[in-house]
């Protein structure tokens, strides 16, 4: 049975926050080394959501697609 569990939600939010803060820190460290532009936290959030949306666009539709013909390993009774 699936029940709503605040523990799982809080762990996922914590992992998301830690991952985005680490991404911001690593980007700004590399930007300082190579004279690149520094990012703000809102830029990391936007990039993260953009990656998640693109992942959903490219994987969700492929997983639920129905085949148009028989599988190649099936044999017919002709």
Backbone as CSV, one residue per row, in Angstrom:
resi,resn,N_x,N_y,N_z,CA_x,CA_y,CA_z,C_x,C_y,C_z
1,UNK,0.848,-1.170,0.000,0.000,0.000,0.000,0.897,1.238,0.000
2,UNK,0.593,2.182,-0.887,1.334,3.426,-0.935,0.702,4.433,0.007
3,UNK,1.487,4.902,0.958,1.013,5.922,1.876,1.955,7.104,1.807
4,UNK,1.438,8.274,2.105,2.248,9.482,2.097,3.152,9.480,3.321
5,UNK,4.439,9.616,3.092,5.396,9.526,4.170,6.238,10.807,4.178
6,UNK,6.132,11.588,5.248,6.867,12.834,5.348,8.377,12.605,5.415
7,UNK,8.784,11.464,5.915,10.213,11.163,6.003,10.827,11.076,4.606
8,UNK,10.161,10.389,3.683,10.680,10.263,2.324,10.701,11.610,1.604
9,UNK,9.670,12.403,1.812,9.603,13.717,1.182,10.718,14.606,1.711
10,UNK,10.944,14.599,3.004,11.994,15.448,3.571,13.376,14.986,3.127
11,UNK,13.586,13.689,2.965,14.872,13.194,2.470,15.082,13.639,1.029
12,UNK,14.054,13.538,0.194,14.188,13.949,-1.206,14.430,15.448,-1.335
13,UNK,13.751,16.249,-0.527,13.980,17.697,-0.549,15.405,18.000,-0.094
14,UNK,15.873,17.311,0.934,17.234,17.512,1.409,18.270,17.127,0.371
15,UNK,18.056,16.011,-0.313,18.986,15.591,-1.367,18.986,16.604,-2.504
16,UNK,17.812,17.109,-2.879,17.722,18.111,-3.942,18.458,19.388,-3.564
17,UNK,18.260,19.869,-2.346,18.923,21.098,-1.909,20.440,20.910,-1.856
18,UNK,20.895,19.789,-1.310,22.335,19.532,-1.231,22.940,19.411,-2.626
19,UNK,22.251,18.725,-3.539,22.776,18.568,-4.899,22.853,19.906,-5.621
20,UNK,21.848,20.767,-5.463,21.889,22.055,-6.142,22.935,22.986,-5.537
21,UNK,23.114,22.946,-4.220,24.148,23.770,-3.594,25.535,23.294,-4.021
22,UNK,25.721,21.972,-4.097,27.010,21.450,-4.559,27.245,21.809,-6.031
23,UNK,26.201,21.795,-6.844,26.338,22.199,-8.235,26.725,23.661,-8.363
24,UNK,26.115,24.518,-7.559,26.462,25.936,-7.562,27.899,26.147,-7.114
25,UNK,28.291,25.472,-6.059,29.655,25.599,-5.558,30.679,25.144,-6.592
26,UNK,30.423,24.000,-7.236,31.387,23.503,-8.216,31.429,24.401,-9.447
27,UNK,30.283,24.909,-9.901,30.282,25.818,-11.055,31.079,27.079,-10.748
28,UNK,30.838,27.672,-9.587,31.543,28.903,-9.248,33.037,28.663,-9.020
29,UNK,33.416,27.480,-8.532,34.831,27.158,-8.389,35.491,27.057,-9.753
30,UNK,34.851,26.362,-10.687,35.410,26.256,-12.036,35.398,27.599,-12.756
31,UNK,34.387,28.412,-12.511,34.324,29.736,-13.129,35.467,30.619,-12.633
32,UNK,35.828,30.490,-11.373,36.941,31.272,-10.844,38.268,30.799,-11.434
33,UNK,38.395,29.505,-11.662,39.639,28.972,-12.226,39.828,29.354,-13.684
34,UNK,38.736,29.372,-14.455,38.846,29.598,-15.892,38.273,30.936,-16.341
35,UNK,38.122,31.891,-15.443,37.578,33.220,-15.739,36.219,33.168,-16.417
36,UNK,35.355,32.320,-15.938,34.011,32.210,-16.484,33.025,33.013,-15.650
37,UNK,31.770,33.053,-16.084,30.753,33.797,-15.326,30.330,33.033,-14.070
38,UNK,30.117,33.780,-13.003,29.631,33.164,-11.770,28.116,33.022,-11.836
39,UNK,27.602,31.978,-11.205,26.160,31.710,-11.213,25.566,32.019,-9.843
40,UNK,24.264,32.264,-9.840,23.513,32.420,-8.612,22.663,31.167,-8.422
41,UNK,22.083,31.029,-7.234,21.294,29.831,-6.939,20.096,29.703,-7.870
42,UNK,19.511,30.818,-8.270,18.359,30.761,-9.179,18.757,30.188,-10.534
43,UNK,20.005,30.392,-10.963,20.466,29.819,-12.228,20.588,28.301,-12.131
44,UNK,21.040,27.821,-10.988,21.153,26.372,-10.791,19.773,25.736,-10.747
45,UNK,18.821,26.378,-10.088,17.450,25.851,-10.055,16.851,25.798,-11.462
46,UNK,17.064,26.857,-12.238,16.531,26.879,-13.600,17.166,25.780,-14.448
47,UNK,18.463,25.585,-14.336,19.141,24.537,-15.113,18.680,23.153,-14.673
48,UNK,18.470,22.955,-13.392,18.011,21.658,-12.885,16.614,21.342,-13.404
49,UNK,15.724,22.310,-13.345,14.369,22.070,-13.839,14.351,21.879,-15.356
50,UNK,15.229,22.589,-16.067,15.306,22.397,-17.507,15.756,20.978,-17.851
51,UNK,16.737,20.463,-17.123,17.200,19.094,-17.357,16.096,18.091,-17.025
52,UNK,15.371,18.309,-15.938,14.284,17.394,-15.571,13.153,17.408,-16.601
53,UNK,12.812,18.574,-17.111,11.757,18.667,-18.125,12.198,17.981,-19.408
54,UNK,13.442,18.191,-19.818,13.930,17.544,-21.038,13.988,16.028,-20.863
55,UNK,14.381,15.567,-19.690,14.393,14.127,-19.424,12.981,13.572,-19.521
56,UNK,12.016,14.273,-18.956,10.631,13.819,-19.015,10.130,13.800,-20.458
57,UNK,10.497,14.826,-21.238,10.032,14.899,-22.619,10.565,13.740,-23.458
58,UNK,11.818,13.376,-23.257,12.434,12.374,-24.114,12.237,10.947,-23.629
59,UNK,11.950,10.733,-22.351,11.817,9.368,-21.857,10.393,8.950,-21.587
60,UNK,9.527,9.827,-21.215,8.165,9.463,-20.842,7.383,8.924,-22.036
61,UNK,7.501,9.536,-23.171,6.728,9.132,-24.336,7.264,7.845,-24.950
62,UNK,8.533,7.618,-24.879,9.116,6.405,-25.430,8.732,5.193,-24.597
63,UNK,8.665,5.338,-23.296,8.369,4.212,-22.415,6.930,3.724,-22.574
64,UNK,6.010,4.608,-22.940,4.605,4.235,-23.022,4.130,4.026,-24.459
65,UNK,5.033,4.002,-25.406,4.657,3.828,-26.797,4.273,2.376,-27.066
66,UNK,3.173,2.175,-27.781,2.741,0.832,-28.132,3.371,0.458,-29.473
67,UNK,3.767,-0.779,-29.625,4.363,-1.181,-30.901,3.314,-1.208,-32.011
68,UNK,3.739,-0.915,-33.243,2.832,-0.907,-34.378,2.692,-2.278,-35.026
69,UNK,3.660,-3.124,-34.843,3.603,-4.434,-35.465,4.027,-5.497,-34.470
70,UNK,4.023,-6.758,-34.944,4.437,-7.853,-34.074,5.911,-7.749,-33.727
71,UNK,6.258,-8.425,-32.658,7.665,-8.515,-32.304,8.363,-9.397,-33.331
72,UNK,9.636,-9.181,-33.517,10.378,-9.920,-34.536,10.563,-11.392,-34.187
73,UNK,10.500,-11.738,-32.928,10.745,-13.132,-32.549,9.472,-13.984,-32.559
74,UNK,8.319,-13.381,-32.842,7.088,-14.167,-32.912,6.986,-14.816,-34.289
75,UNK,6.443,-16.003,-34.331,6.266,-16.685,-35.599,4.789,-16.728,-35.952
76,UNK,4.512,-16.728,-37.242,3.117,-16.804,-37.668,2.771,-18.256,-37.994
77,UNK,1.480,-18.564,-38.056,1.018,-19.931,-38.294,0.599,-20.144,-39.737
78,UNK,1.196,-19.511,-40.707,0.840,-19.686,-42.120,1.317,-21.033,-42.612
